[in-house]
Amino acid sequence: MSELQATGIPTELAATAPAASLDAADAAPAAVPTLLLVDDEPGVISSLKRLLRPMKYDVLSANSGAEALALLESASVDVIISDMRMPNMDGAEFLSRSRTVTPDAIRILLTGYSEVDAVVRAVNEGHVYHYLHKPWDDQDLLLTIQRALEQLALQRKAERLTALLQEQNEKLSSFNMELEREVHARTEEIRQTVMFLEGAQQDLKNNFLTMVKVCANMVEMRCGLPGHSARIGETARQLGAALGLSDYACNELLMAGLLHGIGKLFLPDALLKTPVAKLQPQEAKLYQLHPLHGQMALTPVSQLSGVQTMIRHQYERYDGRGTPDGLIGGLIPLGARVLALARDAEDLRIGVIAPQKMNDAQIISTVRAQSGIRYDPAIAEKYIELLMKHAELTPEGVPDRVDASHLKEGMKLADDLRTSRGTLLMTKGKVLSADQVAQIRRYEIHEGEPFVILVERAADARKAEAA
């Protein structure tokens, strides 16, 4: 069947078109897509080739923008994947210049999180189809390439249809306009579908994290430490980001912090109410089993396999004298090393480990003293750096505290909202609706005590929305 017939062109009109040529084009075997990889780091090129090898693509590579432009003069390329930071000619300039050589190739940019201005320039000048942050997620990269090839195929097919329609007589002009409207409608339909699927996926992620926070809150309520796990999780996430870990790894650290004490649900109440420093040897031994209980409790959730490992090894020590496996130094999973420091820092702050609560200066002194003994020295130094920066926050970085009576629709929570007893009501980042504002006021009346409600400042909210 020809493309004109497939699109529904009337037979009397299709008879005037070179249908045989379209049939031949459709019947021809699909050419192997050609990809061009451009990066000045040979290791990155090798990693990309290894990832793409099972896909049977024809893969070309270049170590600079100039070399890639020379290659494009003699080779036909479907998709170009370029790094942003390269000497002499960066990715934005190369992609812009590549348009004059191969205008129909789909362009994908690999970039760092801090290169927002460069990404905007690349999108505007180089007509970049998509950009990915380094280090990239393999499945995300493969899916992006697949979508790019699909778009290129649709683009080339549309070009063939346009060329064909231009050869038709005036009888086809009205149908051509109808076809363009149909293509636009289908494209918009696909766009709306993609937006819906992406929104649904984000909702699932948010709901999953909220359920994790609810579980953590149940542990906190039993241990009498409201907000304890949330603070550990947030510290671990920030520390992971400062260490340069990926978003996925930082989210795992957040969940590990939230769930680090879930195994305490298996411990007796009397043991939970005794400070760690005052536990008898046999009690301390029983207490330190809670990470193993936590790992077992989370085993049915395959998505939390990495979190399970962090929780199991959270009491390992850098000098190898920890539990349960006596791992030493770099043999301890990185996430567990981060979690251990985040947990102990929070426990020192609220007086769980030492008899007295500690301030920032005392925590810094303790962490320095235990660097290389309990804690990874690099992680300890990064934590101290973060803590010192936190102490330098300006008033503009502090959220507003408002009474429930002054809450308004559209306000965004700057921290988790809890009752005076520590029950989690809503999570940080929630944009309040009118019904939720009314619900918070009802809960506060029922509790009989005012809630601590922190919302983002109006200027901060506008900046976040713009970003």
C-alpha positions as CSV (number, residue, x, y, z in Angstrom):
1,M,0.0,0.0,0.0
2,S,1.4,3.4,-0.9
3,E,1.8,6.3,1.6
4,L,-1.0,8.2,-0.2
5,Q,-3.4,5.3,0.2
6,A,-2.3,4.7,3.8
7,T,-3.2,8.4,4.6
8,G,-6.6,8.1,3.0
9,I,-6.2,10.1,-0.2
10,P,-9.1,9.4,-2.6
11,T,-8.4,6.9,-5.4
12,E,-8.9,9.4,-8.2
13,L,-6.3,11.7,-6.6
14,A,-3.9,8.9,-5.8
15,A,-3.9,7.8,-9.4
16,T,-2.1,11.1,-10.3
17,A,0.7,10.4,-7.8
18,P,3.9,8.4,-8.3
19,A,2.6,5.7,-6.0
20,A,5.2,3.2,-7.3
21,S,8.0,5.2,-6.0
22,L,6.4,5.4,-2.6
23,D,5.8,1.7,-2.5
24,A,9.4,1.1,-3.4
25,A,10.6,3.4,-0.6
26,D,8.4,1.6,2.0
27,A,9.4,-1.8,0.8
28,A,13.1,-1.0,0.9
29,P,14.9,-2.5,4.0
30,A,15.5,0.0,6.8
31,A,19.1,1.3,6.8
32,V,21.1,0.8,10.0
33,P,21.0,4.1,11.9
34,T,24.3,5.9,12.1
35,L,25.3,7.6,15.4
36,L,28.2,10.0,15.9
37,L,29.7,10.3,19.4
38,V,31.8,13.4,20.2
39,D,33.7,13.7,23.4
40,D,37.3,14.6,24.3
41,E,37.5,11.8,26.9
42,P,38.2,8.4,25.3
43,G,36.8,6.7,28.4
44,V,33.4,8.3,27.8
45,I,33.5,7.3,24.1
46,S,34.3,3.7,25.1
47,S,31.5,3.6,27.7
48,L,29.0,4.8,25.1
49,K,30.1,2.3,22.5
50,R,29.9,-0.5,25.0
51,L,26.3,0.6,25.9
52,L,25.2,0.9,22.2
53,R,26.9,-2.3,20.9
54,P,23.8,-4.6,21.5
55,M,21.6,-2.1,19.6
56,K,23.4,-2.9,16.3
57,Y,23.8,0.8,15.4
58,D,26.6,2.0,13.1
59,V,28.6,4.0,15.6
60,L,31.2,6.7,14.6
61,S,33.3,8.7,17.1
62,A,35.4,11.9,17.3
63,N,37.5,13.4,20.0
64,S,36.9,17.0,19.2
65,G,34.4,19.3,17.4
66,A,36.8,19.9,14.5
67,E,37.3,16.2,13.9
68,A,33.6,15.6,14.1
69,L,32.9,18.3,11.5
70,A,35.4,16.8,9.1
71,L,33.8,13.4,9.6
72,L,30.4,14.8,8.8
73,E,31.6,16.0,5.4
74,S,32.0,12.4,4.3
75,A,29.6,10.4,6.4
76,S,25.8,10.5,6.7
77,V,24.8,10.6,10.3
78,D,21.3,10.2,11.8
79,V,22.0,11.1,15.5
80,I,24.8,13.2,17.0
81,I,25.6,12.8,20.7
82,S,28.1,15.5,21.9
83,D,29.6,16.4,25.2
84,M,29.3,20.1,26.3
85,R,32.7,20.7,27.7
86,M,35.4,20.2,25.1
87,P,38.6,22.2,24.4
88,N,38.8,24.7,21.5
89,M,35.2,24.2,20.4
90,D,32.5,23.4,23.0
91,G,29.4,21.3,22.3
92,A,27.1,24.2,21.7
93,E,29.4,25.7,19.0
94,F,29.9,22.3,17.4
95,L,26.2,21.4,17.3
96,S,25.4,24.9,15.8
97,R,28.1,24.5,13.1
98,S,27.0,20.9,12.4
99,R,23.6,22.1,11.2
100,T,25.2,23.5,8.0
101,V,26.7,20.1,7.2
102,T,23.9,17.8,8.2
103,P,20.7,19.8,9.0
104,D,18.4,16.8,9.5
105,A,20.5,15.0,12.1
106,I,19.0,14.8,15.6
107,R,21.3,16.4,18.2
108,I,21.6,15.3,21.8
109,L,23.8,17.1,24.3
110,L,25.5,15.6,27.4
111,T,26.1,18.3,30.0
112,G,26.7,19.0,33.7
113,Y,24.1,20.3,36.2
114,S,25.9,23.7,36.4
115,E,25.9,24.5,32.6
116,V,22.3,25.9,32.3
117,D,23.3,29.0,30.2
118,A,25.4,26.8,27.9
119,V,22.5,24.4,27.5
120,V,20.1,27.2,26.6
121,R,22.6,28.5,24.0
122,A,23.0,25.0,22.5
123,V,19.2,24.5,22.3
124,N,18.8,27.9,20.6
125,E,21.8,27.8,18.2
126,G,22.2,24.0,17.6
127,H,18.6,23.0,17.6
128,V,19.3,20.4,20.3
129,Y,16.5,17.7,20.5
130,H,17.3,16.6,24.0
131,Y,20.0,17.0,26.7
132,L,21.1,14.6,29.4
133,H,23.0,15.2,32.6
134,K,26.3,13.5,33.2
135,P,26.6,10.9,34.5
136,W,23.7,9.7,32.4
137,D,21.2,6.9,33.2
138,D,21.8,4.1,30.6
139,Q,18.1,3.3,30.1
140,D,17.3,7.0,29.8
141,L,20.0,7.5,27.1
142,L,18.9,4.5,25.1
143,L,15.2,5.6,25.2
144,T,16.2,9.1,24.2
145,I,18.1,7.7,21.2
146,Q,15.2,5.5,20.2
147,R,12.8,8.5,20.4
148,A,15.2,10.6,18.4
149,L,15.4,8.0,15.6
150,E,11.6,7.7,15.6
151,Q,11.3,11.5,15.3
152,L,13.9,11.5,12.5
153,A,12.0,8.7,10.7
154,L,8.8,10.7,11.0
155,Q,10.6,13.9,9.9
156,R,12.0,12.2,6.8
157,K,8.7,10.6,6.0
158,A,7.0,13.9,6.3
159,E,9.5,15.4,4.0
160,R,8.8,12.7,1.4
161,L,5.1,13.4,1.7
162,T,5.6,17.1,1.4
163,A,7.7,16.6,-1.7
164,L,5.1,14.3,-3.2
165,L,2.2,16.6,-2.4
166,Q,4.0,19.5,-4.1
167,E,4.0,17.5,-7.4
168,Q,0.2,17.1,-7.3
169,N,-2.2,19.2,-9.2
170,E,-4.6,21.7,-7.6
171,K,-7.1,19.0,-6.7
172,L,-4.7,17.9,-3.9
173,S,-4.3,21.3,-2.3
174,S,-7.4,21.1,-0.2
175,F,-6.5,17.6,0.9
176,N,-2.9,18.7,1.7
177,M,-4.3,21.3,4.2
178,E,-6.5,18.6,5.8
179,L,-3.5,16.3,6.1
180,E,-1.4,19.0,7.8
181,R,-4.2,19.6,10.3
182,E,-4.3,15.8,10.9
183,V,-0.6,15.6,11.4
184,H,-0.7,18.5,13.8
185,A,-3.6,16.9,15.8
186,R,-1.8,13.6,16.0
187,T,1.5,15.3,17.1
188,E,-0.4,17.2,19.8
189,E,-2.1,14.0,20.9
190,I,1.2,12.3,21.2
191,R,2.6,15.2,23.1
192,Q,-0.3,15.2,25.5
193,T,0.0,11.5,26.0
194,V,3.8,11.8,26.8
195,M,3.0,14.6,29.2
196,F,0.4,12.5,30.9
197,L,2.7,9.5,31.2
198,E,5.5,11.6,32.6
199,G,3.1,13.2,35.1
200,A,1.8,9.8,36.1
201,Q,5.4,8.5,36.6
202,Q,6.3,11.5,38.7
203,D,3.1,11.0,40.8
204,L,4.1,7.4,41.4
205,K,7.6,8.4,42.6
206,N,6.1,11.1,44.9
207,N,3.6,8.7,46.3
208,F,6.3,6.1,46.9
209,L,8.4,8.6,48.8
210,T,5.4,9.7,50.8
211,M,4.7,6.1,51.9
212,V,8.4,5.7,52.9
213,K,8.0,8.9,55.0
214,V,4.8,7.5,56.6
215,C,6.7,4.3,57.5
216,A,9.6,6.4,59.0
217,N,7.1,8.5,61.0
218,M,5.6,5.3,62.5
219,V,9.1,4.3,63.7
220,E,9.7,7.8,65.0
221,M,6.5,7.8,66.9
222,R,7.4,4.5,68.7
223,C,10.9,5.7,69.5
224,G,9.7,9.1,70.6
225,L,11.8,11.0,68.1
226,P,9.5,12.9,65.7
227,G,11.3,14.1,62.6
228,H,14.5,12.3,63.5
229,S,14.6,10.0,60.4
230,A,13.6,12.8,58.1
231,R,16.5,15.0,59.3
232,I,18.9,12.1,58.8
233,G,17.6,11.4,55.4
234,E,17.9,15.0,54.3
235,T,21.4,15.3,55.7
236,A,22.4,12.1,53.9
237,R,20.9,13.4,50.6
238,Q,22.6,16.7,50.9
239,L,25.9,15.0,51.7
240,G,25.5,12.7,48.7
241,A,24.9,15.7,46.4
242,A,28.0,17.4,47.8
243,L,30.0,14.3,47.0
244,G,28.8,14.5,43.4
245,L,26.5,11.5,43.5
246,S,23.7,11.2,40.9
247,D,20.1,12.2,41.7
248,Y,19.1,8.5,41.9
249,A,21.9,7.8,44.4
250,C,20.9,10.9,46.5
251,N,17.3,9.8,46.6
252,E,18.4,6.3,47.7
253,L,20.4,8.0,50.5
254,L,17.2,10.0,51.5
255,M,15.2,6.8,51.7
256,A,17.9,5.0,53.6
257,G,17.9,7.8,56.2
258,L,14.2,7.7,56.5
259,L,14.1,3.9,56.9
260,H,17.4,3.4,58.8
261,G,15.7,2.6,62.0
262,I,12.8,0.5,60.7
263,G,14.4,-2.6,62.4
264,K,13.8,-0.9,65.8
265,L,10.2,-2.0,65.5
266,F,11.4,-5.5,66.5
267,L,13.1,-4.2,69.7
268,P,11.4,-4.0,73.2
269,D,10.0,-0.7,74.3
270,A,12.3,-0.6,77.3
271,L,15.4,-0.9,75.1
272,L,14.2,1.9,72.8
273,K,13.8,4.3,75.7
274,T,17.3,3.8,77.1
275,P,20.0,6.1,75.7
276,V,22.6,4.2,73.6
277,A,25.4,5.3,75.9
278,K,23.7,3.7,78.9
279,L,23.0,0.3,77.3
280,Q,24.4,-2.8,79.0
281,P,26.7,-4.9,76.8
282,Q,24.0,-7.5,76.2
283,E,21.5,-4.7,75.4
284,A,23.9,-3.0,73.1
285,K,24.4,-6.3,71.2
286,L,20.6,-6.7,70.8
287,Y,20.2,-3.0,69.8
288,Q,22.8,-3.4,67.0
289,L,20.8,-6.2,65.4
290,H,18.1,-3.7,64.3
291,P,19.9,-3.0,60.9
292,L,19.7,-6.7,60.1
293,H,16.0,-6.7,61.0
294,G,15.5,-3.6,58.9
295,Q,17.2,-5.2,55.9
296,M,15.0,-8.3,56.2
297,A,11.8,-6.2,56.6
298,L,12.6,-4.4,53.3
299,T,13.6,-7.5,51.4
300,P,10.2,-7.9,49.6
301,V,10.6,-4.4,48.0
302,S,13.0,-5.0,45.2
303,Q,13.2,-1.3,44.4
304,L,14.9,-0.8,47.8
305,S,17.7,-3.3,47.4
306,G,20.3,-0.6,47.5
307,V,18.7,1.0,50.5
308,Q,18.7,-2.4,52.3
309,T,22.5,-2.7,51.8
310,M,23.0,0.8,53.3
311,I,20.8,0.0,56.3
312,R,22.6,-3.4,56.9
313,H,26.1,-1.8,57.0
314,Q,25.3,1.5,58.8
315,Y,27.2,0.4,61.9
316,E,30.4,-0.6,60.1
317,R,33.4,1.4,61.0
318,Y,36.1,2.8,58.7
319,D,38.8,1.1,60.8
320,G,37.0,-2.3,60.4
321,R,35.8,-2.7,64.0
322,G,32.1,-2.3,63.2
323,T,29.2,-4.7,62.7
324,P,27.8,-6.9,61.3
325,D,30.6,-7.9,58.9
326,G,33.6,-6.0,60.1
327,L,34.2,-4.3,56.7
328,I,37.0,-1.9,56.5
329,G,37.5,1.4,54.6
330,G,36.4,1.4,51.0
331,L,34.9,-2.1,51.3
332,I,32.0,-0.5,53.2
333,P,29.3,0.5,50.7
334,L,29.6,4.3,50.0
335,G,25.9,4.8,50.9
336,A,26.4,3.1,54.3
337,R,29.4,5.4,55.0
338,V,27.4,8.5,54.3
339,L,24.4,7.2,56.2
340,A,26.5,6.4,59.3
341,L,27.8,9.9,59.5
342,A,24.4,11.6,58.9
343,R,22.8,9.3,61.6
344,D,25.5,9.9,64.2
345,A,25.6,13.7,63.6
346,E,21.8,13.9,64.2
347,D,22.1,11.6,67.2
348,L,24.8,13.8,68.7
349,R,22.7,16.9,68.1
350,I,19.7,15.6,70.0
351,G,21.7,13.8,72.8
352,V,21.0,10.1,71.7
353,I,24.7,9.1,71.8
354,A,26.3,11.4,74.3
355,P,24.7,12.4,77.6
356,Q,24.4,16.0,76.5
357,K,23.2,17.6,73.3
358,M,25.9,19.0,71.1
359,N,26.0,22.2,69.1
360,D,27.6,22.5,65.6
361,A,31.1,23.3,66.9
362,Q,31.0,20.2,69.2
363,I,29.7,18.0,66.4
364,I,32.5,19.2,64.1
365,S,35.1,18.5,66.7
366,T,33.7,15.0,67.3
367,V,33.5,14.2,63.6
368,R,37.1,15.3,63.1
369,A,38.3,13.2,66.0
370,Q,36.6,10.1,64.6
371,S,37.7,10.7,61.0
372,G,39.6,7.6,59.8
373,I,38.3,5.7,62.8
374,R,34.5,5.6,62.5
375,Y,34.1,7.7,59.4
376,D,35.5,8.0,55.9
377,P,37.9,11.0,56.1
378,A,36.7,12.4,52.7
379,I,33.0,12.2,53.8
380,A,33.8,13.6,57.2
381,E,35.5,16.6,55.6
382,K,32.7,17.2,53.2
383,Y,30.1,17.0,56.0
384,I,32.1,19.6,58.1
385,E,32.2,21.9,55.0
386,L,28.4,21.5,54.6
387,L,27.8,22.2,58.3
388,M,29.9,25.4,58.2
389,K,28.1,26.6,55.1
390,H,24.7,25.9,56.7
391,A,25.7,28.2,59.7
392,E,26.3,31.0,57.2
393,L,22.8,31.0,55.8
394,T,21.3,34.5,55.3
395,P,17.8,35.4,56.6
396,E,16.6,35.3,52.9
397,G,17.3,31.5,53.0
398,V,15.1,30.9,56.0
399,P,11.4,30.0,55.3
400,D,8.5,31.9,56.7
401,R,6.6,30.5,59.7
402,V,2.8,31.1,59.5
403,D,-0.2,30.3,61.7
404,A,-2.8,28.0,60.3
405,S,-5.2,30.9,60.2
406,H,-2.9,32.7,57.8
407,L,-2.4,29.8,55.4
408,K,-3.5,30.5,51.8
409,E,-4.2,28.3,48.8
410,G,-1.1,28.0,46.7
411,M,1.4,28.2,49.5
412,K,4.2,25.6,49.4
413,L,5.5,23.8,52.5
414,A,9.2,24.4,53.2
415,D,9.3,21.4,55.6
416,D,7.3,18.4,56.6
417,L,4.1,19.3,58.5
418,R,3.6,17.4,61.7
419,T,1.3,17.5,64.7
420,S,2.6,18.4,68.1
421,R,2.9,14.7,68.8
422,G,5.0,14.2,65.7
423,T,2.4,12.6,63.4
424,L,3.3,13.3,59.7
425,L,0.5,15.2,58.0
426,M,2.0,16.5,54.7
427,T,5.4,16.3,53.2
428,K,7.8,19.1,52.2
429,G,7.2,20.7,48.8
430,K,3.4,20.2,49.0
431,V,1.5,23.0,47.3
432,L,-1.6,23.6,49.4
433,S,-5.1,23.6,47.9
434,A,-8.1,25.3,49.6
435,D,-9.4,22.0,50.9
436,Q,-6.0,21.1,52.4
437,V,-5.8,24.5,54.1
438,A,-9.2,23.9,55.7
439,Q,-8.1,20.4,56.7
440,I,-5.0,21.6,58.4
441,R,-7.0,24.1,60.5
442,R,-9.4,21.3,61.5
443,Y,-6.5,19.1,62.6
444,E,-5.0,21.9,64.6
445,I,-8.3,22.5,66.4
446,H,-8.6,18.8,67.1
447,E,-5.0,18.6,68.5
448,G,-5.5,21.6,70.7
449,E,-2.0,23.0,70.0
450,P,-0.7,25.2,67.2
451,F,1.3,23.5,64.4
452,V,4.8,24.6,63.3
453,I,4.1,25.5,59.7
454,L,7.0,26.6,57.5
455,V,6.3,27.8,54.0
456,E,8.6,29.0,51.2
457,R,9.0,32.8,51.0
458,A,7.2,34.3,48.0
459,A,10.5,35.2,46.2
460,D,11.9,31.7,46.8
461,A,8.8,30.1,45.4
462,R,8.9,32.3,42.3
463,K,12.5,31.4,41.7
464,A,11.8,27.6,42.2
465,E,8.8,27.9,39.8
466,A,10.9,29.7,37.2
467,A,13.7,27.1,37.4
